[in-house]
Amino acid sequence: MWAFLNSSLFLPILLYYHFPCSVSSLYSSSCQLQGQFHLNELHKAGDVILGGLFQIHFFSIFPDLSFTSEPQQPTCHGFDVLGLRQAQAMAFAIDEINKNPNLLPNVTLGYSLYDNCLNLGIGFRAALSLASSQEEQVKLNETCVGIPPVIGIVGDSSSSSSIAISTVLGLYRVPMVSYFATCSCLSDRQKFPSFFRTIPSDAFQVRAVIQILKHFSWTWAGLLISDDDYGLYAARSFQSDLAQSGGGCLAYLEVLPWSKDTAELRRIVKVMKKSTARVVIVFAHESHMIDLMEEVVRQNVTGLQWIASEAWTSATVLQTPDLMPYLGGTLGIAIRQGEIPGFRDFLLQIRHELHLNTNNVYYRLVYYLEKVNFTTSFGDQVSFDENGDVLPVYDITNWMWLPDGRTQVQSVGEVKKSPLKGEELTLDEDKIFWNFESKKPPRSVCSESCPPGTRMARKKGEPVCCFDCIPCSEGKISNCPEDFWSSPQRDHCVPMETEFLSYHEPLGICLAATSLLGTFFCAVVLGIFIYHQQTPIVRANNSELSFQLLLSLKLCFLCSLLFIGRPTLWTCQLRHVAFGISFVLCISSILVKTMVVLAVFQASKPGGGASLKWVGAVQQRWTVLVLTCVQAAICTAWLVSVSPAPYKNTQYYNDKIVYECVVGSTIGFAVLLAYIGFLALLSFLLAFLARNLPDSFNEAKHITFSMLIFGAVWVAFVPAYVSSPGKYADAVEVFAILASSFGLLVALFGPKCYIILVRPDRNTKKAILGRGINS
């Protein structure tokens, strides 16, 4: 019955389809039945009939074929109580639909249910009997239309049977809705266009098992599968998903025989007994487990943690006092459990054993179309995706062995898939019964983690989970965390030494202090110029550009601080951007000052007055802004394409991590420097041409000298930077920034401050212009 809440889910789809007629009236007006299969069956008359295939027996016996006489019918044995409950759940669902006048008014549903005896041949015979009817003669009208024998089939419970049956019935679009066939192959709508199921695909079940393995850190497990599509496809998915997840390895993979092959079962159990894997995963059917457990008991193989697939996780035939010493504590993937209202009374009326266990068959019908989407009376959302699969959800069950000898299967968690959170495993470990003396989860690994002082060495020909632990000769212990190193005794991990230009070391302190000192000097000079801004020496040399130049020099000094301290993403990105823009702002101001000097002296010549209109205050500001924006665009392109980033460099030293900033794009860094160099060279050439212009205080001379200092510093910087390792590369760049900044500050503002503070007698318009006239 627990596989049967889904069968009413099939009912809306089955009622939607009609079985086509396959006999043409051109040849005959009736079809004659050539023979009948004698099957275990249950029928109820109705206006329209639904078919059903259920596993009422475990085993079947086929007579020997002599080919000299008509063969005898196969016989079935090994009564399956669960299969009968499933069949009765379908009967109950149809009975409930017939009682509800709002669902199918004026239409009575009937059913024809057959026992497949867990055999493909018998199940296929039953499906053909449902599709073609068992009447001796079927009369057809001229248009070859009418109600087919059944409008659809609920079943089969087996993946192999569902594949075979749906392959044939799908040609005629006969709907087939399975409550228990989980093979992932059945999701192929090209091969199985009319197949639906209300149980999740094995692809999801396999991932659920892998999540359980990961949860308990079980990296070493055995896998047993049935010799059919169900087992083979599950094994293929399991091996693929396990390899992708990196969550463990298979100790062995064995295929359980369908027939009771004692020799083969003995060999398989010996493999299990010999293996160090304490976890055994089984994707097989009840009949396989019955035969397997007989041999497990005979060889007394205990101490295993079993993980059951949905095919046998609720098999009461295995939950006996004889088997619980071996199977107690089993974790199983089970179909969502629930109680069907009214089903108890229905079963009591037919005098069958009652055991309410899940609910994937029966639904109250709300709406039916080819694409079903409705909510059951107990809150379950039912819908099919484009492959005919439902939204997957499974309960995680645990086989408890109670002190009084009884067995209880309880839910200890769930695994489900939702559109927002994806696949999610929830477990209540406090409720789990562990069938071990420790009452704790077992350890199931091929090799234990290597202790400190040793490293892993792969075993040739073995899975990656199997390795030897050998002493570390030198270097880093294999299982030390990142940024840790082995101790001299190689018996524990110690933090690796780190290196970067720090504020706590003498070099970093000196550079930071020099940077702040340069910033202070700029502030002092700026204060002097503001205080004496009405004097001739300040006004004669473009006071606005002088103030702008001093502010940009302060930024140049301050940007060097970004190169000190442990590199982070934002400091790596900001340090070169701040450096590049600050220096372009500085050099562009110098360039404009040089252009102003040339324009002023050009204007002093006859007819040269027009040149001054090109170097007005507005033009000066726009020129500086445009030149600076070009550098900002270069920096933006650099950051967007390949941004600088922090990097842990272990190439310089074996036992030390050097934290540094990689520039990301060497081209971006080179273009940034080249642009600064281009502006500096242009400023130098213009100042050099204006160096001999008449004036008692010709600023072009000082600009020429400052550009010579600037160029010398940065030409020397390139080879020093390339050849300096680790923090010393940052120190070289900081030194170049400070040296060039001090050179510009002293060369451009030193002489002016000298005149303002020491020789105020020369800070007059007459003194500035007079020497130029006398010369």
C-alpha positions in Angstrom: 0.0 0.0 0.0 2.9 2.4 0.7 3.8 2.3 -3.0 0.2 3.1 -3.8 -0.7 6.6 -3.0 0.5 7.4 -6.4 -1.9 5.2 -8.2 -4.8 7.6 -8.0 -2.4 10.1 -9.4 -2.3 7.9 -12.4 -6.1 7.8 -12.6 -6.5 11.3 -14.0 -4.0 10.6 -16.7 -5.3 7.2 -17.5 -8.8 8.5 -17.9 -7.5 11.1 -20.3 -6.1 8.5 -22.8 -8.0 5.9 -24.9 -6.6 2.7 -26.3 -6.7 2.8 -30.1 -8.2 0.0 -32.2 -5.6 -1.9 -34.1 -7.8 -4.0 -36.4 -9.2 -2.6 -39.6 -12.8 -3.2 -40.6 -11.7 -3.7 -44.2 -10.6 -7.2 -43.2 -12.9 -8.3 -40.4 -15.6 -6.9 -38.1 -14.4 -8.9 -35.1 -11.2 -10.2 -33.5 -11.0 -13.8 -32.3 -9.0 -14.6 -29.2 -6.4 -17.2 -30.0 -5.6 -18.2 -26.4 -5.7 -17.1 -22.8 -3.2 -16.6 -20.1 -4.2 -17.9 -16.7 -3.2 -15.2 -14.3 -4.0 -14.3 -10.7 -6.5 -11.5 -11.1 -9.1 -9.3 -9.5 -11.9 -7.5 -11.4 -14.7 -5.0 -10.9 -17.1 -4.0 -13.6 -17.5 -0.4 -14.7 -18.2 1.9 -17.6 -14.5 2.4 -18.1 -11.9 0.0 -16.9 -8.4 0.8 -15.4 -5.7 -1.9 -15.5 -3.2 -2.6 -12.7 -0.1 -4.7 -12.4 1.0 -5.7 -8.9 3.5 -8.0 -7.2 1.4 -10.4 -5.2 4.0 -13.1 -5.2 7.8 -13.1 -5.0 8.7 -16.1 -7.1 7.5 -17.9 -10.2 8.1 -21.4 -11.7 8.0 -21.9 -15.4 7.5 -25.5 -16.8 10.1 -27.0 -19.0 9.5 -26.4 -22.7 9.5 -29.7 -24.7 8.1 -28.0 -27.9 6.0 -31.1 -28.4 2.9 -30.0 -26.7 1.2 -26.9 -25.4 3.2 -25.6 -22.4 1.7 -25.5 -18.9 1.0 -22.1 -17.3 3.6 -20.8 -14.9 2.8 -20.9 -11.2 3.6 -18.3 -8.5 4.6 -18.7 -4.8 5.9 -16.7 -1.9 3.0 -14.4 -0.9 3.8 -10.7 -0.8 1.5 -8.9 1.7 2.8 -5.5 0.6 1.8 -6.2 -3.0 -1.7 -7.2 -2.0 -2.0 -4.0 0.0 -1.0 -2.0 -3.0 -3.6 -3.7 -5.2 -6.3 -3.1 -2.5 -5.2 0.6 -2.3 -6.0 1.0 -6.0 -9.3 -0.7 -5.5 -10.1 1.6 -2.6 -9.1 4.7 -4.7 -11.5 3.7 -7.4 -14.2 3.0 -4.9 -13.7 6.5 -3.4 -13.9 8.1 -6.8 -17.1 6.3 -7.6 -18.7 7.5 -4.3 -17.9 11.1 -5.0 -20.5 12.6 -7.4 -18.3 15.7 -8.1 -15.5 13.7 -9.7 -17.0 11.5 -12.5 -20.7 12.1 -12.6 -22.7 9.4 -14.5 -19.5 7.4 -15.0 -18.5 4.3 -13.0 -14.9 3.2 -12.9 -14.0 -0.5 -12.8 -10.7 -2.2 -12.6 -8.8 -5.3 -13.7 -5.8 -6.1 -11.5 -3.2 -8.8 -12.3 -0.3 -10.4 -10.4 3.0 -10.1 -12.2 4.8 -12.5 -9.8 7.9 -10.3 -10.0 8.5 -11.8 -13.4 8.9 -9.9 -16.7 7.3 -12.6 -18.8 4.2 -12.8 -16.6 4.0 -9.1 -16.2 4.1 -8.7 -20.0 1.4 -11.3 -20.5 -0.7 -9.5 -18.0 -0.2 -6.1 -19.8 -1.1 -7.6 -23.2 -4.2 -9.2 -21.6 -5.3 -5.8 -20.3 -4.6 -4.1 -23.6 -6.4 -6.7 -25.8 -9.1 -8.0 -23.4 -9.8 -11.6 -22.4 -13.1 -11.9 -24.3 -13.3 -14.8 -26.8 -14.5 -12.4 -29.5 -14.3 -8.7 -29.8 -16.7 -7.1 -32.3 -15.7 -3.8 -34.0 -17.9 -1.2 -35.7 -17.1 0.2 -39.1 -15.3 3.2 -37.8 -13.1 1.1 -35.5 -13.8 3.4 -32.5 -15.2 2.7 -29.1 -14.1 2.2 -25.5 -10.9 0.1 -25.3 -10.6 -2.8 -22.8 -8.7 -0.5 -20.4 -8.0 3.2 -20.8 -4.6 2.9 -19.0 -2.5 0.8 -16.7 -1.3 1.4 -13.2 2.1 -0.3 -12.8 4.4 -2.0 -13.2 6.4 -2.1 -10.0 9.6 -3.3 -11.7 11.7 -1.0 -13.8 12.6 -3.8 -16.3 8.9 -4.7 -16.7 7.9 -1.1 -17.1 10.6 -0.5 -19.7 9.5 -3.6 -21.7 5.7 -2.9 -21.4 5.9 0.8 -22.0 8.0 0.3 -25.0 5.2 -1.6 -26.7 2.2 0.3 -25.2 3.8 3.6 -25.9 3.5 3.0 -29.6 -0.2 3.4 -29.2 0.1 6.1 -26.5 -1.5 3.8 -23.9 -0.8 5.7 -20.6 1.1 3.7 -18.0 1.7 5.2 -14.6 4.1 3.4 -12.3 4.2 3.7 -8.5 7.5 1.9 -8.0 9.6 1.8 -11.2 12.5 4.1 -10.4 15.0 3.6 -13.2 16.4 6.9 -14.4 16.2 5.6 -18.0 12.4 5.9 -17.9 12.7 9.7 -17.9 13.5 9.6 -21.6 10.3 11.0 -23.2 11.5 10.0 -26.7 11.5 6.3 -25.8 8.6 6.3 -23.3 6.2 9.1 -24.3 3.2 7.9 -22.3 5.0 6.7 -19.2 4.5 8.5 -15.9 5.4 7.7 -12.3 4.7 9.0 -8.8 8.0 7.9 -7.3 11.3 9.7 -7.7 13.8 8.6 -10.2 16.8 6.5 -9.1 19.0 9.4 -10.1 17.7 11.3 -7.1 17.8 8.2 -4.9 21.5 7.6 -5.7 22.3 11.2 -4.8 20.4 10.8 -1.6 22.5 7.8 -0.6 25.7 9.7 -1.4 24.5 12.5 0.8 24.1 10.0 3.7 27.6 8.6 3.1 29.0 12.2 3.2 27.0 13.0 6.3 28.6 10.1 8.3 32.0 10.4 6.6 31.7 6.9 5.1 34.2 6.9 2.3 34.5 3.2 1.8 31.4 1.1 0.9 30.3 -2.0 -1.0 27.5 -1.9 -3.6 25.2 -4.8 -4.3 22.7 -4.6 -7.2 20.1 -6.7 -8.9 20.8 -8.1 -12.4 18.2 -5.9 -14.2 17.7 -2.3 -15.4 16.9 -1.1 -11.9 20.2 -2.3 -10.5 22.4 -1.7 -13.5 21.3 1.8 -14.1 21.5 2.6 -10.3 25.1 1.3 -10.3 26.1 3.4 -13.3 24.6 6.5 -11.7 26.2 5.8 -8.4 29.7 5.3 -9.7 29.4 8.5 -11.8 28.0 10.7 -9.1 30.3 9.3 -6.4 33.4 10.1 -8.6 32.1 13.6 -9.3 31.4 14.3 -5.6 34.8 13.0 -4.5 32.9 11.6 -1.5 34.4 8.2 -1.4 35.2 4.9 -3.2 33.6 1.5 -3.8 35.3 -1.4 -2.1 33.4 -3.8 -4.4 30.5 -4.0 -6.8 28.6 -7.3 -7.0 25.5 -8.3 -9.0 23.0 -10.5 -7.2 21.6 -13.4 -9.3 17.9 -13.7 -9.9 17.8 -17.5 -9.4 18.9 -18.9 -6.1 22.5 -19.5 -7.2 24.0 -20.8 -4.0 27.6 -20.9 -5.2 27.4 -17.3 -6.5 25.8 -16.0 -3.3 28.4 -17.8 -1.2 31.2 -16.0 -3.2 29.5 -12.6 -2.9 29.1 -13.0 0.9 32.7 -14.0 1.2 33.7 -10.8 -0.6 31.6 -8.8 1.9 33.1 -10.7 4.8 36.7 -10.2 3.6 36.3 -6.5 2.8 37.2 -3.7 5.3 34.1 -1.8 4.2 31.6 -1.6 7.0 28.8 -0.1 4.9 26.8 -2.1 2.3 24.5 -0.4 -0.1 21.9 -2.6 -1.8 19.8 -1.6 -4.9 17.9 -4.8 -5.3 14.5 -6.4 -4.7 13.0 -8.3 -1.8 13.6 -11.7 -3.4 17.3 -10.9 -3.9 17.6 -9.9 -0.2 15.8 -13.1 1.0 18.3 -15.3 -0.9 21.2 -13.1 0.1 20.4 -13.0 3.8 20.2 -16.8 4.0 23.8 -16.9 3.1 24.7 -14.0 5.3 23.2 -15.8 8.3 24.9 -19.1 7.3 28.4 -17.4 7.2 27.4 -15.2 10.3 28.5 -11.9 8.7 27.7 -9.3 11.3 28.9 -5.7 12.1 27.7 -4.3 8.8 25.8 -1.1 8.3 23.2 -1.7 5.6 21.7 1.0 3.4 18.5 -0.1 1.7 17.0 1.2 -1.5 13.3 1.9 -1.7 12.7 -1.5 -3.2 13.2 -3.4 0.1 13.4 -0.8 2.8 9.9 -1.6 4.0 10.0 -5.4 3.4 8.4 -7.0 6.5 9.6 -10.4 5.4 13.1 -9.3 6.3 12.2 -7.8 9.6 12.2 -11.0 11.6 14.0 -12.0 14.9 16.3 -14.3 12.9 17.5 -11.5 10.6 17.5 -8.4 12.9 20.9 -9.3 14.5 22.3 -8.7 11.0 19.9 -6.1 9.5 19.1 -4.1 12.7 20.0 -0.4 12.3 19.5 -0.5 8.5 19.1 3.0 7.0 16.7 3.0 4.2 15.4 5.3 1.4 11.6 5.1 1.7 8.7 6.5 -0.1 7.0 9.3 1.9 4.8 7.9 4.6 1.3 8.9 5.5 -2.1 7.5 6.5 -5.0 7.2 3.9 -8.2 8.3 5.5 -10.8 5.4 5.4 -8.4 2.8 4.1 -8.3 1.0 7.5 -12.1 0.3 7.4 -11.8 -0.8 3.8 -9.1 -3.3 4.6 -11.0 -4.6 7.7 -14.0 -5.3 5.6 -12.1 -7.5 3.3 -10.3 -9.2 6.2 -6.8 -8.5 5.2 -3.8 -7.6 7.4 -3.6 -3.9 8.0 -0.2 -2.1 8.0 -0.4 1.6 7.1 3.1 2.5 5.9 3.2 5.2 2.9 1.2 7.0 0.8 2.5 7.3 -2.8 -0.5 5.6 -4.5 -3.8 7.0 -3.3 -5.0 10.6 -4.0 -8.3 12.1 -4.1 -8.9 13.2 -7.6 -9.1 17.0 -8.0 -8.2 17.8 -11.6 -6.8 15.6 -14.4 -5.2 16.4 -17.6 -2.1 15.1 -19.3 -0.2 17.5 -17.1 -1.5 16.8 -13.6 -1.2 19.4 -10.9 -3.2 19.2 -7.6 -2.9 19.0 -3.9 -4.0 15.9 -1.9 -6.3 16.1 1.1 -3.3 15.6 3.3 -1.3 18.5 1.8 1.0 16.8 -0.7 1.6 18.7 -4.0 1.3 16.3 -7.0 2.7 17.3 -10.4 4.8 15.9 -13.2 7.7 17.5 -14.9 8.5 17.3 -18.6 9.9 13.8 -18.1 6.9 12.4 -16.4 8.6 12.5 -12.9 7.2 14.0 -9.7 9.0 16.4 -7.5 11.3 14.0 -5.6 11.0 13.5 -1.8 12.1 10.4 0.3 11.9 9.5 3.9 15.0 8.2 5.6 14.0 5.2 7.7 15.8 3.2 10.4 15.2 -0.4 11.4 15.0 -0.5 15.2 15.5 -3.7 17.1 13.5 -3.3 20.3 14.6 -5.0 23.6 11.5 -7.2 23.6 12.5 -8.6 20.2 10.0 -6.6 18.1 11.0 -4.6 15.1 10.0 -1.0 14.4 10.8 1.0 11.3 10.8 4.7 12.1 11.4 7.8 10.0 14.6 9.6 11.1 14.8 12.2 8.4 14.1 13.1 4.8 15.8 14.1 1.6 13.9 16.3 -0.9 14.4 18.6 -3.8 12.9 22.1 -3.9 13.1 24.8 -6.6 14.7 27.2 -4.2 17.1 25.1 -2.0 17.8 22.3 -4.4 18.5 18.8 -2.8 18.5 18.9 0.9 19.2 16.1 3.5 17.8 16.3 7.0 18.6 13.7 9.7 17.7 13.4 13.4 20.7 11.4 14.6 19.4 11.1 18.1 16.6 8.9 16.9 18.8 6.5 14.9 19.4 3.0 16.3 22.9 1.7 15.7 23.3 -2.1 15.8 26.8 -1.9 17.3 28.2 -2.2 20.8 29.3 1.4 20.7 25.8 2.5 19.8 27.4 5.0 17.4 27.9 5.2 13.7 30.6 2.8 12.4 33.8 3.9 10.8 34.0 2.8 7.1 37.2 4.1 5.5 39.8 2.2 3.4 42.7 4.1 5.1 42.6 6.2 8.2 43.9 9.8 7.9 47.6 10.1 8.1 48.9 11.2 11.5 51.1 14.3 11.9 54.6 13.6 10.6 53.5 11.4 7.8 52.1 11.9 4.3 49.8 9.9 2.0 51.3 7.5 -0.6 48.8 6.0 -3.1 48.6 2.2 -3.3 49.2 1.0 -6.8 46.1 -0.3 -8.4 43.9 0.7 -5.5 41.2 3.4 -5.3 42.2 6.9 -4.2 40.6 6.2 -0.8 43.3 3.6 -0.1 46.8 4.8 0.7 49.8 4.2 3.0 51.1 6.7 5.5 54.9 7.2 5.2 57.1 9.5 7.3 57.7 13.0 5.8 61.3 13.4 4.8 61.2 17.1 4.5 58.9 19.9 3.6 55.3 20.3 4.4 53.2 17.7 6.0 50.5 16.6 3.6 47.6 17.1 6.0 48.7 20.4 7.5 46.2 23.2 7.0 46.9 26.0 4.6 49.5 28.5 5.8 51.0 25.8 8.2 54.3 23.9 8.0 55.7 20.8 9.6 57.7 21.2 12.8 61.4 20.3 12.8 60.4 16.9 14.3 57.7 16.5 11.7 55.2 15.6 14.3 52.9 18.6 14.3 51.9 21.6 12.2 53.2 25.1 13.0 52.3 28.4 11.3 54.4 29.2 8.3 56.4 32.5 8.5 54.9 35.3 6.5 56.5 38.2 4.8 55.2 41.5 3.6 56.2 45.2 4.0 54.8 45.8 7.5 54.3 48.8 9.7 55.9 46.9 12.5 59.4 46.5 11.0 62.1 49.1 10.7 61.9 49.4 6.9 58.2 49.9 6.9 58.3 52.4 9.8 61.0 54.5 8.0 59.1 54.6 4.8 55.8 55.4 6.5 57.5 58.2 8.5 59.1 59.6 5.4 55.7 59.6 3.6 54.1 61.5 6.5 57.1 63.9 6.7 56.7 64.7 2.9 53.0 65.3 3.4 53.8 67.6 6.3 56.3 69.6 4.2 53.7 70.0 1.5 51.2 71.3 4.0 53.8 73.8 5.4 54.7 75.0 1.9 51.0 75.3 1.1 50.5 77.4 4.2 53.4 79.7 3.3 52.0 80.2 -0.2 48.5 80.9 1.1 49.9 83.4 3.6 52.1 85.1 1.0 49.7 84.7 -1.9 49.6 88.5 -2.7 53.4 88.7 -3.0 55.0 89.0 -6.5 56.9 85.6 -6.3 53.7 83.7 -5.7 51.5 85.7 -8.1 54.1 85.6 -10.9 54.2 81.8 -10.9 50.5 81.1 -11.3 49.3 80.7 -7.7 46.3 78.5 -8.6 48.4 75.9 -10.3 50.9 76.0 -7.5 48.2 75.2 -5.0 46.9 72.4 -7.2 50.5 71.1 -7.6 51.0 71.0 -3.8 47.8 69.2 -3.2 48.7 66.6 -5.8 52.2 66.1 -4.2 50.4 65.5 -0.9 48.4 62.7 -2.6 51.7 61.3 -4.1 53.2 61.1 -0.6 50.1 59.6 0.9 49.5 56.9 -1.8 52.8 55.3 -0.8 51.2 54.2 2.5 49.0 51.8 0.5 52.1 49.8 -0.3 52.7 49.1 3.4 50.8 46.5 5.3 49.4 43.0 4.5 48.0 43.1 0.9 44.2 42.8 0.5 42.1 43.0 -2.6 41.1 46.7 -2.1 44.6 47.9 -1.2 46.0 46.0 -4.3 43.5 47.6 -6.5 43.7 51.1 -5.0 47.5 51.4 -4.6 48.3 51.6 -8.3 45.2 53.6 -9.2 46.0 56.2 -6.5 49.7 56.2 -7.6 48.9 56.6 -11.3 46.2 59.3 -10.9 48.2 61.3 -8.3 51.3 61.5 -10.4 49.4 62.4 -13.6 47.6 65.2 -11.7 51.0 66.4 -10.5 52.8 66.2 -13.9 49.9 67.7 -15.8 50.0 70.7 -13.5 53.7 71.1 -14.2 53.1 70.7 -17.9 50.4 73.4 -17.9 52.8 75.7 -15.8 55.4 75.2 -18.5 53.0 76.1 -21.2 52.0 79.2 -19.4 55.6 80.3 -19.1 56.1 79.9 -22.8 52.8 81.7 -23.6 53.7 84.7 -21.4 57.1 85.2 -23.0 55.6 84.6 -26.4 53.0 87.3 -25.7 55.8 89.8 -24.8 56.9 89.8 -28.4 55.3 92.1 -31.0 52.1 90.5 -32.3 52.2 87.7 -29.7 49.4 88.8 -27.5 46.9 86.4 -29.0 48.8 83.4 -27.5 47.5 84.3 -24.0 43.9 83.5 -24.8 44.9 79.8 -25.1 46.3 79.6 -21.6 43.6 81.4 -19.6 42.5 80.1 -16.2 39.6 78.0 -17.6 41.8 76.4 -20.3 44.4 75.5 -17.6 41.8 73.8 -15.5 40.3 71.9 -18.4 43.8 70.8 -19.7 44.7 69.3 -16.2 41.3 67.6 -16.0 41.4 66.0 -19.4 44.9 64.8 -19.0 44.0 63.3 -15.6 40.8 61.7 -16.9 42.9 59.8 -19.5 44.8 58.1 -16.7 41.6 57.4 -14.9 40.2 55.7 -18.0 43.4 53.6 -18.2 43.1 52.5 -14.6 39.4 51.6 -15.1 40.1 49.5 -18.1 42.9 47.7 -16.1 40.7 47.0 -13.1 37.8 45.8 -15.3 39.9 43.5 -17.5 42.5 41.9 -15.2 42.5 43.5 -11.8 45.4 43.4 -9.4 44.9 41.0 -6.5 46.7 39.7 -3.4 48.8 36.5 -3.9 50.5 34.1 -1.5 53.9 33.5 -3.1 55.8 30.3 -2.0 58.3 30.4 -4.8 60.8 32.6 -3.1 61.2 30.4 0.1 60.3 26.9 1.0 59.2 27.7 4.5 57.8 31.2 4.1 54.8 32.7 2.5 55.4 36.1 0.8 52.2 38.2 0.6 52.3 40.4 -2.5 50.1 42.1 -5.0 50.2 40.7 -8.5 49.5 43.4 -11.1 47.1 41.2 -13.0 47.8 42.8 -16.4 51.4 43.6 -17.1 50.2 45.6 -20.1 47.9 47.7 -17.9 50.7 48.5 -15.5 53.0 49.3 -18.3 50.5 51.7 -20.0 50.0 53.5 -16.7 53.7 54.1 -16.2 54.2 55.0 -19.9 51.5 57.7 -19.8 53.2 59.2 -16.7 56.5 59.1 -18.5 55.1 60.6 -21.7 53.7 63.7 -19.7 57.0 64.0 -17.8 59.0 63.9 -21.1 56.8 66.5 -22.7 57.1 68.8 -19.7 60.9 68.4 -19.8 61.2 69.3 -23.5 59.0 72.4 -23.1 60.8 73.5 -20.0 64.2 72.9 -21.6 63.2 75.1 -24.6 62.1 77.9 -22.2 65.1 77.7 -19.8 67.0 80.7 -21.3 64.0 83.0 -21.5 64.7 86.4 -19.9 63.5 86.9 -16.3 65.2 87.2 -13.0 63.2 84.2 -11.8 62.7 81.8 -14.7 60.6 78.9 -13.4 61.4 76.9 -16.5 64.9 76.2 -15.2 63.5 74.7 -12.0 60.9 72.6 -14.0 63.7 71.3 -16.2 65.8 70.3 -13.2 62.8 68.7 -11.4 61.9 66.6 -14.5 65.6 65.4 -14.7 65.3 64.2 -11.1 61.9 62.6 -11.7 63.1 60.8 -14.9 66.3 59.6 -13.2 64.4 58.1 -10.3 61.9 56.2 -12.4 64.4 55.0 -14.9 66.4 53.5 -12.0 63.2 52.1 -10.6 62.4 49.6 -13.3 65.4 47.3 -13.1 65.5 47.6 -9.2 61.8 46.7 -9.1 62.1 43.6 -11.4 65.1 42.2 -9.5 63.7 42.7 -5.9 61.9 39.8 -4.3 58.9 39.9 -2.1 58.4 42.9 0.2 61.6 44.6 -1.2 59.8 45.1 -4.5 57.1 47.1 -2.6 59.9 49.0 -0.8 61.6 49.9 -4.1 58.3 51.3 -5.4 57.6 53.3 -2.3 61.2 54.7 -2.4 60.7 55.7 -6.0 57.4 57.5 -5.2 59.0 59.3 -2.2 62.2 60.2 -3.9 60.5 61.6 -7.0 57.9 63.5 -4.9 60.6 65.1 -2.7 62.6 65.9 -5.9 59.6 67.8 -7.3 58.8 69.5 -4.0 62.4 70.7 -3.5 63.2 71.7 -7.1 59.9 73.6 -7.7 59.2 75.1 -4.3 62.6 75.3 -2.6 63.9 78.4 -4.4 60.5 80.2 -3.9 60.4 79.4 -0.2 64.0 80.7 0.1 63.1 84.0 -1.4 59.8 84.3 0.6 61.4 83.4 4.0 65.1 84.3 3.7 65.3 87.0 1.0 62.1 89.0 1.2 64.0 91.9 -0.5 63.9 89.9 -3.7 60.2 89.3 -3.4 59.3 92.4 -5.3 58.1 92.9 -8.8 61.0 95.3 -9.5 63.6 92.7 -8.3 62.0 89.9 -10.3 61.8 91.9 -13.5 64.9 94.1 -13.0 67.5 91.4 -13.3 65.9 90.1 -16.4 66.1 93.7 -18.0 69.7 94.3 -16.9 70.8 91.0 -18.4 
